[in-house]
Amino acid sequence: MASGGSPNLISTILRWPLLWHAARLALVSAYLLGGLTKLLDFASAAAEQEHFGLHPGWLWAATAIVVELGGSLLVVINRFVWLGAGGLGVLTFVAMITANAFWTMVGHERFMAANAFFEHLGLISGLIIVSIVADRASSGSSRAARSQAFQGVSE
């Protein structure tokens, strides 16, 4: 067993450098798709914002596009991850409160909204974790420091 109780094979896979890149891309993939979709159909994006009570819709849609695409880019290129992930986290929190207000609903609608609410909360946590790992990894430039950063997350 490797440190942290993971089998050596799992530990080797988790240290594979391309996995870190793939995981960051996967984490922000919904934001990339959402930002592009909003950009390509801005009128619908603005209408969606107004549907959830965010006025003016065009301003909220434009903000969402900038945050979704810009924040995702920062996470993917591993630069200013705290800023990109933080912006995406705040945007996700606003979406949780406005679109998934399960406490105002009943029945199946409440069930679906509560499920989406807590899925979004998990996504915010993933964004926090990617920021923690990126911060710890950037505190040392050597491979050993990067390895210690990943190990430190599990402590």
C-alpha positions, 0 to 999 in steps of 0.5 A, a space after each residue: 500500500 502507498 501512503 494514504 492507504 491507496 494501493 500502489 496501482 491507484 496511487 500511481 494512477 492518481 499521480 499521472 500528470 495527465 489525470 490532473 489536466 483531464 480532471 480540471 477539464 471535466 470539472 469545468 466542462 458543464 461551464 464551458 458548454 453552458 457558456 458557449 450555448 449562452 453565447 451562441 443564443 444570447 436572447 435565450 440566455 437573457 430570457 432564462 436569467 429573467 425567468 429566474 428573477 435576475 434582471 436585467 437578463 442581458 446583464 446576468 447572461 453576459 456575466 454568466 458567459 464571461 464567468 463560465 468561459 473565463 473561469 473555466 479557461 483559468 482552471 484548465 490552464 492552471 493559472 489563477 485557479 482560485 479566481 476562475 474556480 471562485 467565480 464559477 463557485 459564486 455563479 453556481 451558488 447564485 444558480 442554486 439559490 435562484 433555480 433550485 430553491 427547493 424550500 419553496 416547492 412541494 412534491 416531485 418538483 421539490 425532490 428534483 430541485 433539492 437533488 440539483 441543489 446538492 449536486 451544485 453544492 458538490 460541484 462548488 466543493 470540487 471547485 474549492 478542492 481544485 483551488 486548494 490543490 493548485 495553491 499547494 502545488 504552486 507553493 513549490 515548483 519541484 516535482 516533489 513539492 507538487 507531489 507533497 501538495 497532492 498528498 497534503 489534500 488528504 491529510 
